[in-house]
Amino acid sequence: MTDPQTRGAGGWGGDRPDRLVQIVHLTSPDGVPPGLARELADCWAAVVNAGGAVIAPGMPMPPVAASAVAPVVELLLGGLHPARCRLLAAVRGGALAGWLVLRRDPHPLVAHCAVVNHVQTHPGFRGRGTGTALMGAAAAVARGAMGVERLHLSVRSGCGLEGFYRRLGWEEVGRWPGALRVAPGDDRDDILMSLTL
């Protein structure tokens, strides 16, 4: 795990080969490198437009432009906090390859759990272990830095992601049938998954 790095001429982490994944762990708005908000919005738009299930409140339905995603990204980055919200970014060859958010509610009843949100790998970096690296880092940060005992996430049915998470040790713990309306006549289940750390 690395500390946040300032973006320079060589990119995020310098001239690292594309096959190596560097995980950048951000815990506050002050630590956000210049240009990151734009890169996150570009990645998010590319993922959504490629069929990814990472729509958030305030975003239009696909197709989306990075400019439409930018306000959601700015809000997310402004809410970073070591105890409540962290962002993990995967970098390959100096380029943003993917990212996710870890959220924790400080209420005593649920403080031992955290939620993984906005998991995404840029379409240009899929199939290279980026998602696996991000999820492994999320588990390590949640357990080590945040003191979390259990992670939760939800997955839209019909995208085939349940198998990916199962291979990483996650288990399906419930479903909300038809809870997500992707388009008229296209309702999907919201699949709830959990990982014990």
Solvent accessible surface area in square Angstrom, and as a share of the most:
residue,aa,sasa,rsa
1,M,124,0.55
2,T,43,0.25
3,D,113,0.58
4,P,57,0.36
5,Q,66,0.29
6,T,107,0.62
7,R,86,0.31
8,G,46,0.44
9,A,123,0.96
10,G,32,0.31
11,G,12,0.11
12,W,5,0.02
13,G,20,0.19
14,G,29,0.28
15,D,137,0.71
16,R,91,0.33
17,P,58,0.36
18,D,61,0.31
19,R,183,0.67
20,L,73,0.36
21,V,41,0.24
22,Q,5,0.02
23,I,20,0.10
24,V,0,0.00
25,H,24,0.11
26,L,0,0.00
27,T,38,0.22
28,S,35,0.23
29,P,60,0.37
30,D,141,0.73
31,G,29,0.28
32,V,35,0.20
33,P,7,0.04
34,P,91,0.57
35,G,33,0.32
36,L,1,0.00
37,A,24,0.19
38,R,137,0.50
39,E,21,0.10
40,L,0,0.00
41,A,2,0.02
42,D,61,0.32
43,C,2,0.01
44,W,0,0.00
45,A,9,0.07
46,A,30,0.23
47,V,4,0.02
48,V,2,0.01
49,N,75,0.38
50,A,58,0.45
51,G,53,0.51
52,G,18,0.17
53,A,34,0.26
54,V,17,0.10
55,I,53,0.27
56,A,7,0.06
57,P,129,0.81
58,G,74,0.72
59,M,18,0.08
60,P,63,0.39
61,M,95,0.42
62,P,63,0.40
63,P,123,0.77
64,V,12,0.07
65,A,58,0.45
66,A,29,0.22
67,S,88,0.57
68,A,35,0.27
69,V,0,0.00
70,A,37,0.28
71,P,86,0.54
72,V,19,0.11
73,V,1,0.01
74,E,98,0.44
75,L,143,0.71
76,L,12,0.06
77,L,9,0.05
78,G,51,0.49
79,G,39,0.38
80,L,7,0.03
81,H,62,0.28
82,P,64,0.40
83,A,49,0.38
84,R,108,0.39
85,C,7,0.04
86,R,20,0.07
87,L,0,0.00
88,L,0,0.00
89,A,0,0.00
90,A,0,0.00
91,V,4,0.02
92,R,9,0.03
93,G,40,0.38
94,G,9,0.09
95,A,40,0.31
96,L,11,0.06
97,A,0,0.00
98,G,0,0.00
99,W,1,0.00
100,L,0,0.00
101,V,0,0.00
102,L,0,0.00
103,R,88,0.32
104,R,50,0.18
105,D,78,0.40
106,P,87,0.55
107,H,95,0.42
108,P,115,0.72
109,L,140,0.69
110,V,65,0.37
111,A,25,0.19
112,H,80,0.36
113,C,17,0.10
114,A,1,0.01
115,V,61,0.35
116,V,4,0.02
117,N,42,0.21
118,H,33,0.15
119,V,32,0.18
120,Q,6,0.03
121,T,21,0.12
122,H,53,0.24
123,P,48,0.30
124,G,44,0.42
125,F,32,0.13
126,R,108,0.39
127,G,87,0.84
128,R,112,0.41
129,G,38,0.37
130,T,2,0.01
131,G,14,0.14
132,T,67,0.39
133,A,31,0.24
134,L,0,0.00
135,M,7,0.03
136,G,43,0.41
137,A,10,0.08
138,A,0,0.00
139,A,14,0.11
140,A,45,0.35
141,V,6,0.04
142,A,0,0.00
143,R,126,0.46
144,G,62,0.59
145,A,60,0.47
146,M,10,0.05
147,G,46,0.44
148,V,4,0.02
149,E,105,0.47
150,R,76,0.28
151,L,1,0.00
152,H,60,0.27
153,L,10,0.05
154,S,66,0.42
155,V,6,0.04
156,R,37,0.14
157,S,17,0.11
158,G,66,0.64
159,C,46,0.28
160,G,60,0.58
161,L,73,0.36
162,E,26,0.12
163,G,26,0.25
164,F,44,0.18
165,Y,10,0.04
166,R,116,0.42
167,R,184,0.67
168,L,56,0.28
169,G,51,0.49
170,W,9,0.03
171,E,97,0.44
172,E,57,0.26
173,V,85,0.49
174,G,26,0.25
175,R,94,0.34
176,W,147,0.52
177,P,113,0.71
178,G,36,0.34
179,A,52,0.40
180,L,59,0.30
181,R,167,0.61
182,V,39,0.23
183,A,45,0.35
184,P,132,0.83
185,G,85,0.82
186,D,45,0.23
187,D,62,0.32
188,R,59,0.21
189,D,33,0.17
190,D,14,0.07
191,I,0,0.00
192,L,48,0.24
193,M,1,0.00
194,S,2,0.01
195,L,26,0.13
196,T,87,0.50
197,L,49,0.25
